[in-house]
Amino acid sequence: MNKKNMTFSHMVDVAEACIEVENQQSKHAIMHAAGLTEEELDTMWAKQRDDFWWSHNFGGMGSRADVYKGWAGGLAQNAHYYYRRLLAVYPEVEGKEPRTLMECAVHMLGSSIIEVSDDGMSARGSWYTPGVIFSTLNPDQKKEGIWIWERYGNDFVKEGDAWKIWHIVEANDIVSEAGTAYGDGPVYLDYETDP
């Protein structure tokens, strides 16, 4: 909608929607980084819609059931798989939450662009997210880190007074091992000797 045709009240509604959508995306980045995907789906995603969408470079999932099974379930399975391996090397982690032990991910959000629909009931946002991921134990039984640049293109819907996530499209632009130029191969971190 052209800003010249908007009432002051409508402009305030759009500004508030942008703030709420930005807050939802920030919460997503934190919960995703902590591996709390199922909790995120239960609390932050639309309750009145089943046509969820979550995708990454490798493909997408297009329903509530598929997103719960593929995205949340897949991450949880990975966490439990690595937890069993981690426990063999670090027995002191027994009884801790597997999902938060799998990796330490930092998803910083930048360059946000948010557009609110004319009726104020949906919004679309785009973010760049440069970040790092450090794993406690990779398949070679070593610690490692990667730096990563991703883009988000997400849709949100308003349910009652709350903004909820509806679709997430996440795409990697660059992924490389820490300490290397793009594509130079893995560098494993030895926290005993490396500063």
C-alpha positions as CSV (number, residue, x, y, z in Angstrom):
1,M,0.0,0.0,0.0
2,N,1.2,3.5,-0.8
3,K,2.2,5.3,2.4
4,K,0.4,8.5,1.2
5,N,-2.9,6.6,1.4
6,M,-2.4,5.2,4.9
7,T,-4.0,6.7,8.0
8,F,-1.8,7.4,11.0
9,S,-3.5,4.6,12.9
10,H,-2.7,2.2,10.0
11,M,1.0,3.3,10.0
12,V,1.2,2.6,13.8
13,D,-0.4,-0.9,13.2
14,V,2.2,-1.6,10.5
15,A,5.1,-0.4,12.7
16,E,3.9,-2.6,15.6
17,A,3.5,-5.6,13.3
18,C,7.1,-5.1,12.1
19,I,8.4,-5.0,15.7
20,E,6.5,-8.2,16.6
21,V,7.6,-10.0,13.5
22,E,11.2,-9.0,14.2
23,N,10.8,-10.3,17.8
24,Q,9.4,-13.6,16.6
25,Q,12.4,-14.0,14.2
26,S,14.9,-13.2,17.0
27,K,13.2,-15.8,19.2
28,H,13.3,-18.3,16.4
29,A,17.1,-17.7,15.9
30,I,17.7,-18.4,19.7
31,M,15.4,-21.5,19.9
32,H,16.8,-22.9,16.7
33,A,20.4,-22.4,17.9
34,A,19.5,-24.2,21.2
35,G,18.0,-27.1,19.3
36,L,14.5,-26.4,20.9
37,T,12.7,-26.9,17.6
38,E,9.7,-28.8,18.9
39,E,9.1,-26.2,21.6
40,E,9.4,-23.5,19.0
41,L,6.8,-25.2,16.8
42,D,4.5,-25.6,19.8
43,T,4.7,-22.0,21.0
44,M,5.7,-19.7,18.1
45,W,4.1,-21.3,15.0
46,A,0.6,-20.7,13.7
47,K,-2.0,-22.8,15.5
48,Q,-4.9,-22.3,13.1
49,R,-3.1,-23.4,9.9
50,D,-1.8,-26.8,8.7
51,D,0.0,-25.5,5.6
52,F,3.3,-24.9,7.3
53,W,6.4,-24.7,5.1
54,W,10.0,-25.2,6.2
55,S,12.8,-25.5,3.7
56,H,16.6,-25.4,3.3
57,N,19.0,-25.9,0.4
58,F,18.3,-29.7,0.4
59,G,14.5,-29.4,0.1
60,G,11.3,-28.6,1.9
61,M,8.4,-29.8,4.0
62,G,4.9,-28.6,3.3
63,S,2.6,-29.5,6.1
64,R,2.4,-29.3,9.9
65,A,3.0,-33.0,10.2
66,D,6.0,-33.0,7.8
67,V,7.6,-30.1,9.6
68,Y,7.2,-31.7,13.0
69,K,8.5,-35.0,11.7
70,G,11.2,-33.9,9.3
71,W,12.6,-30.7,10.9
72,A,12.0,-31.1,14.6
73,G,12.2,-34.9,14.5
74,G,15.2,-34.9,12.3
75,L,17.1,-32.5,14.5
76,A,16.1,-34.5,17.7
77,Q,17.3,-37.8,16.1
78,N,20.6,-36.2,15.2
79,A,21.0,-34.9,18.7
80,H,20.3,-38.3,20.3
81,Y,22.7,-40.0,17.8
82,Y,25.5,-37.6,18.7
83,Y,24.6,-37.6,22.4
84,R,25.3,-41.4,22.6
85,R,28.7,-40.8,20.9
86,L,29.4,-37.7,23.1
87,L,28.6,-39.7,26.2
88,A,31.3,-42.2,25.4
89,V,33.9,-39.4,25.2
90,Y,32.5,-37.1,27.9
91,P,30.7,-39.2,30.5
92,E,30.1,-36.1,32.6
93,V,27.3,-35.0,30.3
94,E,25.1,-37.9,31.2
95,G,21.6,-36.8,32.0
96,K,21.9,-33.4,30.1
97,E,19.6,-32.3,27.3
98,P,20.9,-33.9,24.1
99,R,19.6,-31.2,21.7
100,T,21.5,-28.4,23.4
101,L,24.7,-30.4,23.6
102,M,24.8,-31.2,19.9
103,E,26.2,-27.9,18.9
104,C,26.6,-24.2,19.7
105,A,25.0,-22.2,16.9
106,V,25.0,-18.4,16.7
107,H,22.5,-17.0,14.2
108,M,22.9,-13.2,14.1
109,L,20.2,-11.4,12.3
110,G,20.9,-8.5,10.0
111,S,19.5,-6.6,7.0
112,S,15.9,-7.1,7.9
113,I,13.2,-6.2,5.4
114,I,9.6,-6.6,6.6
115,E,6.4,-6.1,4.6
116,V,3.0,-6.2,6.2
117,S,-0.1,-7.0,4.1
118,D,-2.7,-4.3,3.5
119,D,-5.2,-6.1,5.7
120,G,-2.6,-6.4,8.5
121,M,-3.1,-10.1,8.9
122,S,0.1,-11.5,7.4
123,A,3.6,-10.3,6.9
124,R,6.8,-11.4,5.1
125,G,10.3,-10.9,6.3
126,S,13.8,-11.3,4.9
127,W,17.0,-11.5,7.0
128,Y,20.6,-12.2,6.4
129,T,22.1,-14.4,9.1
130,P,25.9,-14.6,9.4
131,G,26.9,-17.0,12.1
132,V,29.0,-19.8,13.5
133,I,28.3,-23.3,14.5
134,F,30.6,-25.2,16.9
135,S,30.0,-28.9,17.3
136,T,31.1,-30.8,20.4
137,L,31.8,-33.9,18.5
138,N,31.7,-34.5,14.8
139,P,31.6,-37.9,13.0
140,D,35.4,-38.1,13.2
141,Q,35.2,-37.8,17.1
142,K,36.7,-34.3,17.0
143,K,35.5,-30.8,17.8
144,E,35.0,-28.5,14.9
145,G,33.6,-25.2,13.9
146,I,32.1,-23.7,10.8
147,W,31.2,-20.2,9.7
148,I,28.0,-19.8,7.8
149,W,26.0,-17.2,5.9
150,E,22.3,-17.9,5.4
151,R,19.2,-16.0,4.2
152,Y,15.7,-16.3,5.7
153,G,12.5,-15.6,3.8
154,N,9.7,-16.1,6.2
155,D,5.9,-15.6,6.3
156,F,4.0,-14.7,9.5
157,V,0.3,-14.7,10.3
158,K,-1.6,-12.8,12.9
159,E,-3.7,-15.0,15.2
160,G,-5.7,-13.0,17.7
161,D,-3.2,-10.4,19.0
162,A,-0.1,-12.5,18.3
163,W,2.1,-12.9,15.3
164,K,3.0,-16.5,14.5
165,I,5.5,-18.1,12.1
166,W,3.8,-19.7,9.1
167,H,6.6,-20.5,6.7
168,I,10.4,-20.5,6.9
169,V,12.7,-20.7,3.9
170,E,16.3,-20.8,4.9
171,A,19.1,-20.9,2.4
172,N,22.8,-21.2,2.8
173,D,25.0,-18.9,0.8
174,I,28.4,-19.8,2.2
175,V,29.4,-22.6,4.6
176,S,33.1,-23.2,5.4
177,E,35.2,-24.8,8.2
178,A,36.5,-22.3,10.8
179,G,40.0,-21.1,10.1
180,T,39.8,-21.8,6.3
181,A,39.0,-19.9,3.2
182,Y,35.7,-21.0,1.6
183,G,36.1,-24.6,0.4
184,D,39.5,-25.4,1.8
185,G,38.3,-28.3,3.8
186,P,37.9,-29.1,7.5
187,V,39.9,-27.7,10.3
188,Y,39.4,-29.5,13.6
189,L,39.8,-27.4,16.8
190,D,41.9,-28.8,19.6
191,Y,40.7,-26.8,22.7
192,E,43.5,-28.3,24.7
193,T,46.2,-26.5,22.7
194,D,44.4,-23.9,20.5
195,P,43.7,-20.5,22.1
